[in-house]
C-alpha cells in the first residue's frame, strides 16, 4: 500500500505498531521498519514492513509511506479499509505519477515514459522507455527550445527597437541556427518510423500452399509446439496468431491456412480469413517446399503478393532439394533457406525479419527514438513552423513573420515536456495508467 501526501505520516501513526512503540512520524527518511498494522482496538491485521520517504526526496516529492503486507487478498483489503477509515482516499489512475509531474519531479515526457515501461513487451521497447524516463528526450527538446528562444530574443529585440537593424552577417548566422533546429526536428521525426514499430510491433503473416511447413515454422519461431503438424495437407484450417520478440521487435505472427481452392463452407471461411490477414500484413513470409519443384499454386501466390513486402523462404533443406532456386532468386534476392523441422537457420530467418524492419539503421542507433503519438504530432507542427520561418527568412519577409512562426514552434516543443498543458490533456494521459502508478 502506498500513501502520498501531507497526511501520509499522520495516518501511518494511527495504524502502525513497531516493536519499540515508535511512530512513523518520528522515523528518518529512507528507513525501513518491521511491525504490525492494527486497528483502533489494537487487533493486529497483518505483519508488515513499513518504509518512510520524506518530502521532497520521494517519487511524488511529498511524504510517502509504503506498507508491504503478506499479499493475501483478505489482509490487503483489511489494511486498505483501515487506511481509508483513517483519512486516506483511493488514488485515481496514474495519480502518483501525476503528482510527481505537478510537483516538478518529472516533466510530462518522463511521466509518459512510466506507462511505456509498464507496457513494454520487448527489451528494445523497455530500453526506449527507460531512456525517456532518464530525461534523454527532455534534454533534447530543452536544447531545441533554448536554440529557438535565442533566435526569438534577437528578433523580438529588433521588433521593439527597429532602428537597430539585424546585420547581414547576423541574418546568415540566424539561418544556420534555424537550419540546425529544422534538421534535428526532422531527425527526431525520422526516428518515429522505428519507434512506432518498437512500441506497437508489426503484423507478420506466414503463407504458402498446403504442406510446405507453415505450422512447423510458427512452432520453430515460437520455440514451442503451438500449431498441430501432420503430413496431411490442409491440417491448419484457420488462422493462428501469436506474439513473439525477434531482435527487440514485437512480432504479431499469423499462421494461415494453406487452402487455395475451398472444398466446403469451413474452408471457404478459412480462406477468407487468410486473405484478410495477408491484406493487413506489414510483412509476408512466403514459404516454399524445397523438396518439390515449384507448383502452379506457388506461382499464383507470388503473383497475388506482388504489392506486399515479401520475405521468401525455402523450407525442408534437410532433405533432397528439387526446387528451382535460381528462378526464385530472380524475384527474391533476399531468399532464406531453412529447415523448420530440424530448426536449421531459424536464427538467420529472424535476422532477415529484423533487417527488413530496421533496414540497417536502428540496431546501432544511440540517438533519441520517438514512440509517442502525442510527441510525433507536436514535433510535426514545430517542424512545419520552423521550415516556414526559414522560408520567410530566405524570401526576405518581415521579421515579424519569422518571430511568430518561431514562437508557435516553441509552444509545440513546450507541449511535449509539459511546460504548457491543459487539465483535459493531463486527464487523458494519466487515465491510461493503473491505480498504483
C-alpha positions as CSV (number, residue, x, y, z in Angstrom):
1,X,0.0,0.0,0.0
2,X,1.4,3.4,-0.9
3,X,0.3,6.6,0.9
4,X,1.4,10.0,-0.5
5,X,0.6,13.5,0.7
6,X,0.8,15.8,3.7
7,X,-1.1,13.4,6.0
8,X,0.7,10.2,5.0
9,X,2.8,10.0,8.2
10,X,-0.1,11.1,10.4
11,X,-2.3,8.2,9.0
12,X,0.6,5.8,9.3
13,X,0.9,6.7,13.0
14,X,-2.7,5.6,13.6
15,X,-2.3,2.1,12.1
16,X,1.3,1.0,12.6
17,X,2.7,-0.7,15.7
18,X,6.5,-1.0,15.9
19,X,8.5,-3.2,18.4
20,X,9.8,-0.2,20.2
21,X,6.4,1.7,20.1
22,X,7.9,4.5,17.9
23,X,5.7,6.3,15.5
24,X,6.4,6.6,11.7
25,X,6.3,10.4,12.0
26,X,9.5,10.1,14.1
27,X,11.3,7.8,11.6
28,X,14.1,9.2,9.4
29,X,13.6,9.3,5.7
30,X,14.7,6.3,3.6
31,X,14.3,3.9,6.5
32,X,12.6,0.6,6.7
33,X,10.8,-0.7,9.8
34,X,9.3,-4.0,10.9
35,X,6.0,-4.1,12.8
36,X,2.2,-4.7,12.5
37,X,-0.8,-3.0,11.2
38,X,-3.6,-2.8,13.8
39,X,-7.0,-1.2,14.2
40,X,-8.1,1.2,16.9
41,X,-8.8,-1.7,19.3
42,X,-5.2,-2.9,18.7
43,X,-6.3,-6.0,16.9
44,X,-3.5,-7.0,14.6
45,X,-4.4,-7.3,11.0
46,X,-1.0,-8.2,9.4
47,X,2.7,-8.3,10.0
48,X,4.3,-5.7,7.7
49,X,7.4,-3.8,6.6
50,X,6.9,0.0,6.6
51,X,9.1,2.3,4.5
52,X,9.3,6.1,5.0
53,X,10.3,8.6,2.3
54,X,10.0,12.2,3.3
55,X,9.3,15.2,1.1
56,X,10.9,16.3,-1.2
57,X,13.0,13.2,-1.8
58,X,10.3,10.8,-2.8
59,X,8.6,9.8,-6.1
60,X,5.9,12.4,-5.7
61,X,8.0,14.9,-3.8
62,X,5.5,14.6,-1.0
63,X,5.8,12.5,2.2
64,X,5.4,8.9,1.1
65,X,4.8,5.8,3.3
66,X,4.7,2.3,1.8
67,X,3.3,-0.7,3.7
68,X,4.4,-4.1,2.5
69,X,1.9,-6.8,3.6
70,X,1.9,-10.5,3.1
71,X,-0.2,-10.2,-0.1
72,X,-3.3,-12.2,0.8
73,X,-6.4,-10.5,-0.6
74,X,-8.2,-10.5,2.8
75,X,-5.3,-8.9,4.7
76,X,-4.8,-6.4,1.9
77,X,-8.4,-5.4,1.9
78,X,-8.5,-5.0,5.7
79,X,-5.4,-2.8,5.6
80,X,-6.8,-0.7,2.8
81,X,-10.1,-0.2,4.6
82,X,-8.2,0.8,7.7
83,X,-6.2,3.4,5.9
84,X,-9.4,4.8,4.2
85,X,-11.1,4.9,7.6
86,X,-8.2,7.0,9.0
87,X,-8.4,9.7,6.4
88,X,-6.8,8.4,3.2
89,X,-8.6,8.1,-0.1
90,X,-8.2,5.9,-3.1
91,X,-5.8,7.2,-5.7
92,X,-7.0,7.9,-9.2
93,X,-5.4,6.2,-12.2
94,X,-1.8,7.5,-12.6
95,X,-2.2,9.9,-9.7
96,X,1.2,9.2,-8.1
97,X,2.9,10.0,-11.4
98,X,0.6,13.0,-12.0
99,X,1.7,14.4,-8.6
100,X,5.3,13.8,-9.5
101,X,4.8,15.8,-12.6
102,X,2.8,18.6,-10.9
103,X,5.4,18.8,-8.1
104,X,8.2,19.1,-10.7
105,X,10.0,15.8,-10.1
106,X,9.2,14.7,-13.7
107,X,8.3,16.6,-16.8
108,X,5.4,15.3,-18.9
109,X,7.5,13.3,-21.4
110,X,9.2,11.5,-18.4
111,X,5.8,10.9,-16.8
112,X,4.5,9.3,-20.1
113,X,7.6,7.1,-20.1
114,X,6.4,5.4,-16.9
115,X,3.4,3.8,-18.8
116,X,5.7,2.9,-21.7
117,X,7.9,1.0,-19.3
118,X,5.0,-0.8,-17.8
119,X,3.6,-1.8,-21.2
120,X,6.9,-2.7,-22.8
121,X,6.7,-6.1,-24.5
122,X,10.3,-6.3,-25.7
123,X,13.8,-5.4,-24.4
124,X,14.1,-2.7,-27.0
125,X,10.8,-1.1,-26.1
126,X,11.8,-1.2,-22.4
127,X,15.2,0.4,-23.2
128,X,13.5,3.3,-25.0
129,X,11.1,3.8,-22.1
130,X,13.9,3.9,-19.6
131,X,16.0,6.3,-21.7
132,X,13.0,8.7,-21.9
133,X,12.4,8.4,-18.1
134,X,16.0,9.3,-17.5
135,X,15.2,12.5,-19.5
136,X,17.1,12.0,-22.8
137,X,14.2,13.2,-24.9
138,X,13.5,16.1,-22.5
139,X,17.2,17.2,-22.7
140,X,17.0,17.3,-26.5
141,X,13.7,19.2,-26.5
142,X,15.0,21.7,-24.0
143,X,18.1,22.1,-26.1
144,X,16.0,22.8,-29.2
145,X,13.8,25.2,-27.2
146,X,16.8,27.2,-26.0
147,X,18.2,27.4,-29.5
148,X,14.8,28.7,-30.8
149,X,14.5,31.1,-27.9
150,X,17.9,32.6,-28.6
151,X,16.9,33.4,-32.2
152,X,13.4,34.7,-31.0
153,X,15.0,37.0,-28.5
154,X,17.1,38.7,-31.2
155,X,14.1,39.0,-33.5
156,X,11.8,40.5,-30.7
157,X,14.6,42.9,-29.7
158,X,14.7,44.2,-33.2
159,X,10.9,44.4,-33.4
160,X,11.0,46.5,-30.2
161,X,13.9,48.6,-31.4
162,X,13.6,48.7,-35.2
163,X,16.3,51.4,-35.5
164,X,19.0,48.7,-34.7
165,X,18.7,46.6,-37.9
166,X,20.0,43.0,-37.9
167,X,23.2,42.9,-39.9
168,X,23.5,40.5,-43.0
169,X,26.1,38.5,-41.0
170,X,23.7,38.1,-38.1
171,X,21.0,37.0,-40.5
172,X,23.3,34.4,-42.1
173,X,24.1,33.1,-38.6
174,X,20.4,33.0,-37.7
175,X,19.7,31.0,-40.8
176,X,22.4,28.5,-39.9
177,X,20.9,28.1,-36.5
178,X,17.4,27.7,-37.8
179,X,18.5,25.1,-40.3
180,X,20.2,23.2,-37.5
181,X,16.9,23.2,-35.5
182,X,15.0,22.1,-38.6
183,X,17.5,19.2,-39.2
184,X,17.2,18.0,-35.6
185,X,13.4,18.0,-35.7
186,X,13.4,16.1,-39.0
187,X,15.9,13.6,-37.4
188,X,13.5,13.0,-34.4
189,X,10.6,12.5,-36.8
190,X,12.6,10.0,-38.8
191,X,13.2,8.0,-35.6
192,X,9.5,7.8,-35.1
193,X,9.2,5.4,-38.0
194,X,11.2,2.9,-36.0
195,X,9.9,4.0,-32.6
196,X,6.3,3.1,-33.5
197,X,7.4,-0.3,-34.7
198,X,9.2,-1.0,-31.4
199,X,6.3,0.2,-29.4
200,X,3.4,-1.4,-31.3
201,X,5.1,-4.2,-33.2
202,X,4.5,-5.4,-36.8
203,X,2.0,-7.8,-38.3
204,X,3.7,-10.7,-40.0
205,X,1.8,-13.5,-41.9
206,X,3.2,-16.9,-42.9
207,X,1.6,-18.1,-46.1
208,X,2.2,-20.8,-48.7
209,X,0.4,-23.7,-50.3
210,X,-0.6,-26.7,-48.2
211,X,2.1,-28.8,-46.5
212,X,5.0,-26.5,-47.1
213,X,5.7,-26.3,-43.3
214,X,3.9,-23.1,-42.2
215,X,2.8,-24.6,-38.9
216,X,6.3,-26.1,-38.3
217,X,7.8,-22.6,-39.0
218,X,5.5,-21.0,-36.5
219,X,6.4,-23.6,-33.9
220,X,10.1,-23.1,-34.6
221,X,9.9,-19.3,-34.2
222,X,7.8,-19.6,-31.0
223,X,10.2,-22.3,-29.8
224,X,7.2,-24.4,-28.7
225,X,4.5,-26.5,-30.3
226,X,1.6,-24.1,-30.9
227,X,0.3,-25.5,-34.2
228,X,-0.6,-29.1,-35.0
229,X,1.8,-30.5,-37.5
230,X,1.0,-33.6,-39.7
231,X,2.0,-34.9,-43.1
232,X,-1.7,-34.4,-44.2
233,X,-2.1,-31.3,-46.4
234,X,-4.6,-28.7,-45.1
235,X,-4.2,-29.6,-41.4
236,X,-4.4,-25.9,-40.5
237,X,-7.9,-24.8,-41.4
238,X,-7.9,-21.4,-39.6
239,X,-5.5,-18.6,-38.8
240,X,-3.4,-19.0,-35.6
241,X,-1.9,-15.8,-34.1
242,X,0.9,-15.4,-31.5
243,X,3.2,-12.6,-30.3
244,X,7.0,-13.1,-30.2
245,X,10.1,-10.9,-29.6
246,X,12.5,-11.1,-32.5
247,X,15.7,-8.9,-32.1
248,X,13.8,-6.5,-29.9
249,X,10.8,-6.2,-32.3
250,X,7.3,-7.2,-31.2
251,X,6.1,-9.5,-33.9
252,X,2.4,-10.4,-34.1
253,X,2.8,-13.5,-36.3
254,X,-0.1,-15.4,-38.0
255,X,0.0,-18.9,-39.5
256,X,-2.6,-19.0,-42.3
257,X,-4.4,-21.9,-43.8
258,X,-2.8,-23.2,-47.0
259,X,-6.2,-23.6,-48.7
260,X,-6.3,-22.1,-52.2
261,X,-9.4,-23.8,-53.5
262,X,-12.0,-24.3,-50.8
263,X,-14.0,-27.6,-50.8
264,X,-16.6,-26.7,-48.2
265,X,-18.0,-23.7,-46.3
266,X,-15.5,-24.1,-43.4
267,X,-12.5,-24.0,-45.9
268,X,-14.2,-21.0,-47.7
269,X,-14.3,-19.1,-44.4
270,X,-10.7,-20.1,-43.6
271,X,-9.5,-18.8,-47.0
272,X,-11.3,-15.5,-46.5
273,X,-9.6,-15.1,-43.1
274,X,-6.2,-15.9,-44.6
275,X,-6.7,-13.3,-47.3
276,X,-7.8,-10.7,-44.8
277,X,-4.7,-11.3,-42.7
278,X,-2.4,-11.0,-45.8
279,X,-4.1,-7.7,-46.7
280,X,-3.4,-6.4,-43.2
281,X,0.2,-7.7,-43.0
282,X,3.2,-5.4,-42.8
283,X,5.4,-8.4,-43.9
284,X,4.5,-11.7,-45.6
285,X,6.8,-14.7,-45.2
286,X,6.2,-16.7,-48.4
287,X,7.1,-20.3,-47.7
288,X,8.2,-22.9,-50.4
289,X,8.8,-26.6,-50.1
290,X,12.4,-27.1,-51.2
291,X,11.9,-30.9,-51.7
292,X,9.5,-30.2,-54.6
293,X,9.5,-28.3,-57.8
294,X,7.7,-25.0,-58.0
295,X,3.9,-25.7,-58.2
296,X,1.3,-23.6,-60.0
297,X,-0.1,-22.7,-56.6
298,X,3.3,-21.3,-55.6
299,X,3.3,-19.1,-58.8
300,X,-0.3,-17.9,-58.0
301,X,0.8,-16.8,-54.6
302,X,3.8,-15.0,-55.9
303,X,1.5,-13.1,-58.3
304,X,-1.0,-12.2,-55.6
305,X,1.7,-10.9,-53.3
306,X,3.5,-8.6,-55.8
307,X,2.3,-5.5,-54.0
308,X,3.3,-6.7,-50.5
309,X,6.6,-6.7,-48.6
310,X,7.6,-10.3,-49.0
311,X,10.4,-12.4,-47.4
312,X,10.7,-15.6,-49.5
313,X,11.8,-18.7,-47.6
314,X,12.7,-22.2,-48.8
315,X,11.8,-24.8,-46.2
316,X,12.9,-28.5,-45.8
317,X,16.6,-28.0,-46.7
318,X,17.3,-31.1,-44.6
319,X,16.0,-33.3,-47.5
320,X,17.0,-33.6,-51.2
321,X,16.3,-30.3,-53.0
322,X,14.2,-30.2,-56.2
323,X,13.0,-26.6,-56.2
324,X,14.2,-24.2,-58.9
325,X,16.1,-21.9,-56.6
326,X,17.6,-19.7,-59.4
327,X,14.1,-18.9,-60.6
328,X,13.1,-17.7,-57.1
329,X,16.3,-15.7,-56.7
330,X,15.4,-13.6,-59.7
331,X,12.2,-12.5,-57.9
332,X,13.5,-12.6,-54.3
333,X,17.2,-11.7,-54.0
334,X,16.9,-12.0,-50.2
335,X,15.9,-15.7,-50.3
336,X,16.3,-17.5,-47.0
337,X,16.8,-21.3,-46.7
338,X,15.7,-23.2,-43.5
339,X,14.5,-26.4,-42.1
340,X,11.7,-25.7,-39.7
341,X,11.5,-29.3,-38.6
342,X,15.2,-29.6,-37.8
343,X,15.5,-26.0,-36.6
344,X,18.2,-25.1,-39.1
345,X,18.9,-21.4,-39.9
346,X,15.9,-20.1,-37.9
347,X,18.2,-17.5,-36.4
348,X,19.2,-16.4,-39.9
349,X,15.5,-16.0,-40.7
350,X,15.0,-13.9,-37.6
351,X,17.9,-11.7,-38.6
352,X,16.3,-11.2,-42.0
353,X,13.0,-10.3,-40.5
354,X,14.7,-7.7,-38.2
355,X,16.7,-6.4,-41.2
356,X,13.6,-5.7,-43.2
357,X,12.2,-3.7,-40.2
358,X,15.4,-1.9,-39.2
359,X,16.8,-1.6,-42.7
360,X,20.3,-1.4,-41.1
361,X,19.5,1.8,-39.3
362,X,18.1,1.1,-35.9
363,X,20.2,-1.6,-34.4
364,X,23.2,0.6,-33.8
365,X,21.3,3.8,-33.1
366,X,22.1,5.6,-29.8
367,X,20.1,8.7,-30.6
368,X,16.7,9.5,-29.1
369,X,13.8,7.5,-30.6
370,X,10.3,8.9,-30.6
371,X,7.5,6.4,-29.9
372,X,4.6,8.6,-28.5
373,X,1.9,9.7,-30.9
374,X,1.4,13.0,-29.0
375,X,5.1,13.8,-29.3
376,X,5.1,13.0,-33.0
377,X,2.2,15.4,-33.6
378,X,3.8,18.2,-31.7
379,X,7.2,17.7,-33.5
380,X,5.5,17.7,-36.9
381,X,3.8,21.0,-36.1
382,X,7.0,22.5,-34.7
383,X,9.0,21.4,-37.8
384,X,6.4,22.9,-40.2
385,X,6.7,26.2,-38.4
386,X,10.5,26.2,-38.3
387,X,10.5,25.4,-42.0
388,X,8.1,28.3,-42.6
389,X,10.4,30.6,-40.6
390,X,13.3,29.5,-42.9
391,X,11.2,30.2,-45.9
392,X,10.3,33.6,-44.7
393,X,14.0,34.4,-44.0
394,X,15.1,33.2,-47.4
395,X,12.4,35.3,-49.1
396,X,13.3,38.4,-47.0
397,X,9.9,38.7,-45.4
398,X,9.3,40.9,-42.4
399,X,11.0,39.5,-39.2
400,X,7.5,39.6,-37.5
401,X,6.6,36.6,-39.6
402,X,9.7,34.7,-38.6
403,X,9.2,35.6,-35.0
404,X,5.6,34.4,-35.0
405,X,6.5,31.1,-36.5
406,X,9.2,30.5,-34.0
407,X,7.0,31.5,-31.1
408,X,4.4,28.9,-32.1
409,X,7.1,26.3,-32.8
410,X,8.4,26.9,-29.3
411,X,4.9,26.3,-27.9
412,X,4.7,22.9,-29.5
413,X,8.1,21.9,-28.1
414,X,6.9,23.0,-24.6
415,X,3.8,20.9,-25.0
416,X,6.0,17.8,-25.2
417,X,7.6,18.3,-21.8
418,X,4.6,19.9,-20.2
419,X,5.7,23.5,-19.8
420,X,2.3,24.3,-21.1
421,X,-0.6,21.9,-20.6
422,X,-4.4,21.7,-20.0
423,X,-6.2,19.7,-17.4
424,X,-8.0,17.8,-20.1
425,X,-4.6,16.7,-21.6
426,X,-3.4,15.5,-18.2
427,X,-6.7,13.7,-17.5
428,X,-6.3,11.9,-20.9
429,X,-2.7,10.9,-20.3
430,X,-3.0,9.7,-16.8
431,X,-6.3,7.9,-17.3
432,X,-4.3,5.3,-19.2
433,X,-2.2,4.5,-16.1
434,X,-3.1,1.8,-13.5
435,X,-4.1,2.9,-10.0
436,X,-0.8,2.1,-8.3
437,X,1.2,4.4,-10.6
